[in-house]
């Protein structure tokens, strides 16, 4: 019998029910949530973004590249832990499980995405990880490649639910890794029959598409510039609202029919999308309007996810520096807003929305940041180590601690490795770039 050890996250307990004629604003704790067909998207506001600046509270330390490669022969980038249905990090038969995008490191890092496959990694202590294998084994997942998502283990039925992005379309290898993509949200379900320190055993995987762009709320690929990975209908993040138990998937999207009469460039039409589960089996979903819009600010709001703590809903996403609109100084970093309900209006963290950014001397040091619950008022942020000193690593990066105090956040500390469980190195004393080993191959 696989057992689950729950972590210490204290989730929001008070039910927020009812309906409002319009979305509430601010952080009024008495604000009532709105029905899923009557809310107004929160705007990633240009006035907030214009306030972004690097500070000691949001700038990452200079990482020490690893001496040992966790999985020789593989690039490893976007990653996420297996979690329980309630969002806690699962520990199954003494093992934490991390899922990640992987590709052979025989190709240049910029050309890895067309070859992406999901593999899983195991750790007994949440610090030292080892490669398990292909998550889907010899089954046939949706798409010619699989991109980022999330994973949930349901203790009640013993099933693993692996949400991922199914990629189809014709690759364009001469475009240095960019490609024409059709992106859809997919779900693989299988019974998890055994967990050991050497691997996982599953029953038969069943794969299905659960959502695709419909042209009303979310842009169709034929109406967008689909060359490159900027066009988006990807990154499904499974989430159960603790106020009422309703289940959703958040995702990275682009808006359909952006009104350009105000002078906005229609290429900067990023949104955080959402679909709602209609059954507990997670087989039927309804597409809802976006939760957030970044019109005129950014081309993408990648890997959106939520933490509930302090009585608030913290919604995070990440973005590259080069996807910001002209006039904004952006960073490879993590961004976020918070509010008192899922569908209500939210306010920017740190007044600007910037939560975590790479240090300027190594601006591409890490990426694909995900904030994980780490107890009341705290999170830990994982990412992948990208490029340091012109050397590509593309493997797990150190985790960092993050305090969440209302609308204020602060990087508190950093690990020497990608740990879920602890951090013990004060980032404020980390001021010099350590020597960088040679290239991986």
Order of alpha helices (4+ residues) and beta strands (2+ residues): beta-alpha-beta-beta-beta-beta-beta-beta-beta-beta-beta-beta-beta-beta-beta-beta-beta-beta-beta-beta-beta-beta-beta-beta-beta
